[in-house]
Amino acid sequence: MPKHNLWLLPLCAALLCRLAWIPLPFTPLLFFAFVPMLLLEQQVADNRQWWRASVLFFLLWNVFTTWWIVNSTIVGAVFAFLANALLMSIPFMLFRATRLKLGNRVGYLSFLVYWLAFEFLHQRWELAWPWLNLGNALAPLPQCIQWFEYTGSGGGTLWVLGVNLAVFGALQPRLFPATSGIDKPRNRQLVKSIALPVALFLLPVLASLYLFYTYTEKGQEVEIALVQPSEDPYFMPDEAQANQQVATLLSLSEKAVTPNTRYLVFPEAALPDAIWLNDFTQQPRINQLRQWLHQYPNLKLVSGFTALQHYNQPYASATARPYLQRPGSYDVFNSSFQIDTSANWQVYHKSKLVPGVEKIPYQQLFGVLTPLISELGGGIGSFGEQPHRTVFFGTDSLGIAPVICYESVFGQYLTDYIKQGAQLIFIMTNDGWWGNTDGYRQHLHYASLRAIETRRSIARAANTGISCFIDQRGLLHTPLAWQQRGAQTGKIRANTTLTIYTIYGDFIGRTSLLLAGMLILLTFVSRFTPHFANKIR
């Protein structure tokens, strides 16, 4: 094998992944982006070479696709790139070990299983970063992924990897007949080998197109107003400037709200001042907003804000912070509230927190990272969170899922709102931290996946953009451009039907995790019992 393949093939694979990712219009490239690495694995003889090539591939893919993290923090970006590359190399190493011990048939099955299990686990620990889950890249093509209502984005990952394996299976005997163990195929055999990847690619597309064109939006129509204030997230206003920011929010709202508007949605952290929950209804800012709402008696306001909770006890919770010059402690939350003209109010605390920025992962191990939190865009210490989802209800029993920023990347997480009665999804976000980069565009399109998975319409309010409405088929409507200060009104439908994915969650990931455990055990056992491995081959 030429030595340059050890860096050239990982580079080719990383470039294909990047070209296939949002916002570039080459999504189909993802269906053979892993083929260079599968070909390399066949040729490389040393496990250490395979590991280095795998880490290089994943490092380049992370840098090419999520380079915009650097705009928030250089130190945090470097850590994220390296950590994610190392983690993503684990399923590749397991796949190689299983293939070498148990043969090609089980080995290439394990390629699917290990990767799906990795994506499943990578959403469920304190260093969760599912941004590069393969199913996410399909978000710009909602016409092709309507069956996500059954499988979730994990079905997209399975589809992508399955086609990659089929393409590899078609190419390998022709490119490397010696390693494949069969003669170089004739043209008729080549046609047959090409038929499988073509069928695996086209059949899900055709099924999705049928679902797309036969689906009708469900539920009652609800008029929603969105506000996009486009404030600099790094700017810390004084009192006068904070008052002006709120005045801008209300001025924009008055241009969009009509007598029929049921909900007004502000973005994440829209209010410039923190609100104490202990006396929420007595807070001047809340009273100001309630006073303004009196001119719209049927309107409810849903907004992101920073919440503070006072405790008389020191360290009253795992995330509580002590006061410097008084007894007691307090928590800081990234939260949202729903208020109207009555005394009723509801609050939800964001609970999928960005590792390093909003939450110190595994505090006992990584507590030394606390001084870096300010640089990473958060406060000193971890934000508080809550164990369960909260659905905002009004007197009309309409349920709202208040989803804050990073939470919208987690598919099964959002189904918890739906199972508790949410009929609409409001996504409140502030993507201005990354600047005018691919980051906010990727985040926007990922929301389409949540609409398809749950068949829930989405109202998305983003501080600096892009604010829009997303229908139950995942199509974007009336987006406000990046850094465009404005407001808009739209009508979306409140669906009450539960999808298969909402009911059963990520069953593909759970099954893959179980199979991965069995394959790891079989691979380990085969090291000491060669005759056992021969039976499986």
N, C-alpha and C positions, 0 to 999 in steps of 0.2 A: 504494500500500500504506500503511495506517495506520502511523505511526511506533511506536505502542505495541506492534505485533506483534513488533518487534525484541527486546523483553524479555518480552512476555507469552507468546509461543509457546515460547521456551526455558524459561521458568518452568513452563509446562504440561507440557512433555516431561520436565523434571527431576522434577516431582512425580509423574508417572506411573511413572517409573523407581523412585523411592523407594517408592511404594505397592506396587510389584510385588516389591520386594526383601525378603529375609528380615529380620525374622521376621513381617512383615505378611502377612495371608492373601489378598492380591490379585494373585498371580503372573500371571494371564492378562492383566492390564493391560499387561504388557511387550510383548505382541504388537501393540500399536498405539502404544506410547510414543514411537516415533521419527517417527510420522506428522506431528506438528506441525512438526518440523524439516524434513521433506521438503516440506511445504507452504510453509514459509517460504523455503526455497531457491529455489522456483519464482518467488516474488514479489520477492525482493530483487535489486536491480540491481547493487549494488556489492560487489566481492569483500571489501573491508575490512569492510563491514557484516556479511557472511556469516561472516567469521572472528570478529568480536566476538560475534555471536550464538552461534556454536558454542562459543567459550570460555566464555561465560556459562552455556550449557546444561551443559557438562561440569563446570564449577566448582560449580554448584548441585547437580548430581547427586552429585558427590564429597562435598560438605559434608553434604547431606541423608542420605547412606547410610553414610559412614564418619566421621561427626563424632566418634565415640568415640575416635579417635586422640588427640584433645586431652587425654584423661585421662592419656596417657603423656607427651606434650610438646606445648606450644602451638606452639613454634617449628617442630618437626618436622612437626606437622599442617599448618600453613600452607604449608610448603614442599611437602608431599605433595599437598595440594589443588591448588596452582597448577601444579606440575610435571605432574601427571597430566592436568589440564585442557588444558594446552598440548599435551601429547603426543597426547591423544585427539582434538584438533582437526585433527591432520595428515591422517588418512584422510578427514575431511569436506572439507578443502580440496582434496585430490587428486580426490575424487569430483566436486566442482563443476567443477574444471578439465577433467576428462575429459568430463563431460556437455556442457559448453559447446563443446568442440572436436570431439567425436566423436558428439554427438547423444544423445538420450534412451535409445535401445536399449542402446548400449554404456555410456552413463553410469550407468544404474541397475544394470547388471550390475557395474560398477566399485564401486558402493556396497557390495555384498556382499564383493567381492574385497578391497578396501582394508581394510575393517574386520576381516575374518578374518586378513589378513596382519598387521595391527597387533597383534591379540591373540596371534598366533603369536610375533611378535618380542618382545612385551612380557614374555614368559615366559623369554626367553633372553638377557638382558643383565644387567649388574650393578645396574641400577635396576629390576629386575623387580617388577611389582606387578599380578598378574592377578586381584586381588580382585573387580574389577567386570567380569570377562569375562561376557558375557551368558548363556552356558550355566550359569554358577554359580547364577543366580537360580532355575533350575528344580529345584534340589536338594530342596525340600520336597515335590515331586510325583514320587516315584520310580515310581509306577504309570504315569506318562506318558513316561518317558525310558529305558525298559529297553534301547532300541536304542543307548544310549551304549556298550554293549559292542562295538559296531562302529565308531562314529564318535568316541567321546570327547565331552567337553563342547563341543568345536568344532562338532559336529553340532547341538547345542542353539543355539549362536549363529547358525548358518546357518538353522535353523528360525525363530527369532525374527525375524531380519532379512527372511527371505523372506516371512513373513506380513505384516510391516510394509509391505513394498513392495506386496504385493497389496492391502492395505487402502488404501494411498495411491492405487494405480491405480484403485480403485473410487470413491474420493471425489473425486479431482482433477477429472475431467471435469464432475462435478456442481457442485462449488464454484467452479471456475475454468475454465469452458469456453473462454474466450478464449485462455488460455495452453496449454491442452491441444491446441488445434488442431482440435477436433471439436465438433459441436453438443451441446447439453445432452442427455443420454441419456433415452430414454423409459423407462417402468417396466420393460418386458421387458428392455431392455439393462441396466438397473440390476440386475435379478435375476441376469443372467449375470455381471455384474462382481462381484457379491457372492459368487457360487458359488466363484470361485477362492480367495479368502482363507479361506473356510469349509472348503473341501477341503484346502488346505495345512495348516490347523490340525488338522482332525479325523483325517486319514489317519495321521500319525505317532502320534497318541494311540491309535487303534484297534490299530495294529501293536504298540505298546508294551503295551497291555492284554493282548493275546494272549500276548506273551512273558512278562509278569508272572504270569499265572495258569497258564501251562503250565511255568514254570521250577521245577525241584526243586533244593534245596540239594545240593551235591556234596561228596564227601570224607568222611574219617573224622571223628568227633566228638572234640573236644578240650575239656577243662574248663580254664577260665581264671579267675583271681581278679584283680580290679582294686582298687586302693586310691586313694581321693580324700582326701588329708590336709587340704586347705583351709587352707594356710598363706599368710600375707600375703607376696606376692613382694617387697615393698619392705622387709621386715623383715630386718635383718642380725643373726643370733643370735650370742651369745658361745658359749664351749665348752659350758657347762652347758645352755644353751638348745638348742644343736645336738644334744646327746645326748638331750634330751627329745623333740625332733622325730623322731629316729630311733626312739626308744622308742614314740612314737605310731604310726609307720608299721608297726612290728612287731606292736603290739597290735591294730591294725585288721586286719592280715593274718591273725592267728590266728583271728579271728572268721569269716573267709571261706574259708580254705584247708581242703580236705578231703583224705583219703588219695588221692583220684582226681585232684586238681588237678595239672596238668602245668606250668602257667606262672603266676607271680605277676608282675603288672605295676605298677610305680610310675610316676608322671608325670615329665615333663621337670624336670630339676634338682631331683629329689626329695631327694637327699642335700644337707645344708646345708654340707658342707665339700668342698673341691676334692680330687681324687685325682691323685697323680703317677703317670703311666703307666710311668715308668722302673723303679719297683719296686711295681707294682700289687698283686701278691700279698702284699706285706709291709705294705701300708697297714692301719692299725688298723681303719678303718671296714669295709674289705672282709673282714678276718678276723672282725669282729663279725657281719657278715651271713652269712658262710659257717658260722660256728658255729651261728647260729640255724637255718640250712637243714638241719642234720644231723637234726633231728626230722622232716624231710620229705624222705627220700632220693630220691624221684622228682621233686622240684620244681626248676624252674629259675626264677631271678629275673632279670627284665629291668627295668632302671631307667635313668632319665635322671640325669645328673650333670655336674658341671663337671670337665673333664680338663685336666691340665697336663703338658707334655712338655718336659723339660730337654735343652738342647744345650750341648756344650762350646764350640762356635764362636759368634761373634757373628753375629746376623742369619742364622741357619742356614736359615731359610725366608722366604718373602715376607711372612709375618705374624708372624714371631718378634719378640719384644720383648727389649731388653737389660736385664740386671739393673742395678740402681742402684749396688751396692757389691761386685760380684764379676764375674769374667769369665764369658763365655757368654751364652746367651739362652734364652728359653722361649716356648712357644706355649700359648694358651688355647683350649679347644674346648668347644662345647656338644655333649655326647656321650651315648651310651647304652652299657650293657654287659649281657652275659649271663653269669651265673655259676651254679654249682651246688655240690655238696659236694666235687667233685674240684678238681684244680689248674687245670682248663681255664677260660679266660676269653676273651671276645670283645668287641671295642669297635668302635663306629661313631661317626664324627664328623659332625654335622649339616653339610650342604654346600649347602643353599639357605638362605642367611642373609638376615635382614631388612636391607634397605639402610638405612644410617645408624645402625641400632641395633646390629647385630652385624657389619656389614661396611662399611668406607668404600669406596663405589663409585669405581672408576677413581682409585686412590690418587694417581697423578701429577697428576690434575686437581683432585681434591677433598680433597687431604690437609689443607687448612686446616679441614676439618670435624671433625678429630680432637678438639678441645676440647669439641665438642657431644655426643660419644658418651655421656659420663656422664649428661648430662641426658636423653638419648634412651633410657636404660635399659640400655645395654651397658657394656663396659669401655673402657679407653683403648686404641684401636686395633682392628683387625679380628680376629675369631675365626679360628682355623685351620679348614681344611676338607680334604676328601679328594676325589680325582678320580673315584672309582668307588663304587658302592653296595656295602654289605656285608650279607650275609644271615647271620643267626645260625642255626647248625645244632646239633643235639644228637646224641646217640648213636643216636637213633631216626630220624635223617635228616629230621626235620620242619624246614622252613625258615621263618624268621620275618623279616619286613621291619620293621626298627626305624625308624619314621618319626617325626621330631621336629618338632612344631609346624608352622611355616610351610611345611615340605616337603609337607604334606598338601594344599596348594592347587594343586600342580603335577601334572597328570594323567600326562603322558608320563614325567616324572621317576620316578614310582612304578613304571612298567612295567619299569624297569631291575631293580628288586628281583625282580619276578615272573619275568623271563627268566633270572634267576640261581638260581631254585629256590624262591622264597618261596611258601609255601602259605597263610600267614596274615599279616595286617597288624596290627602294634601301633602305634598312634598315641599318643605321649607328648607332652603339651602343658601349658603354663601360661598360661592366658588371663586370669589375675587382674590383669595390668597395666592392662587397660582398665576394670576395675570391672564392675558389673552393668549392662551395656549390650548393644546389638545385636551387638557385635563377637564375643563368644564364641558367640552363637547362630548367627551366620553361619558361623563357623569349624566348628562342629559339623556343620551340614548339608552343608557342602562335602565332608565325609568320605564321605557317602552316594554322591557321584559316583564316588569312587575305588572303592568296593565294586562298583558296577555296571560300571564300565569294565573292571575286572580280574576280576570275579566271585570276589573274595576276601572272606571274612568279616573283620571288623575288631573288635579290642578296643581301646577308646579310654580311656586313663587321663589325666584332666585334674586338675591340682592343685586348682583351685577349682570345677571343673565345666565341662562336663557329661561325666561318665564314663558309658560305655554300651557295649553290643555292637551291631554293625551286621551284618545278614546279607547274603548275596550279591545280594539284590534291592534293597539300599539302605535297608531298614527299620530304624529304631532300636528297641532293646530295653532295658528296665530302666534308664532313665537315672537317675543320681543328681543331685539338684537342685543348683542353684548354691549354693555355700558350705556344702553339706551334707558334713560329715565322715563318712566311712564307707567300706565295702568291700562288694564283691558278687562272687558267683561265677556264671558262666554257661557254657554249652556252645555252641561254634561249630564249623563244619566246615572242614577243611583241604582246599581244592580244588587240584588239580594241572593242570587244563585251562587252556590259554591262549586268551584271547579274540582276536578280530580286531584290536581296538585295541591289545592288548598286543603283538602280533606286528608290526604295521605302524605303530603310533604315530599321531601327528596328521597323517595324510595329507591331510586337508582344509586344514590350515594350510599345509603344504608346497606343495600345489597352488596355493593362493591367493597365496602369496608369489611363485611363478613367474609367475602370471598378472598380479599387481600390477606386477612389473617390466616385463612386456611392455606393459601398459596405459600405464604412465608413459612408456615409450619412444615409443609411438604418439602419446600426447598431446603430447609434446615435438616430435616430427617434424611433427605437423599444424600447429604454429605457423608453420612455414616453407613448408609445402606444402599450401595450402588445398584443392587438387584431390584430394589424398590423403584428407583428412578427409571430403570430400564423397562419396567412394566408400564409406567405412565407414558413414556415416550411414544 
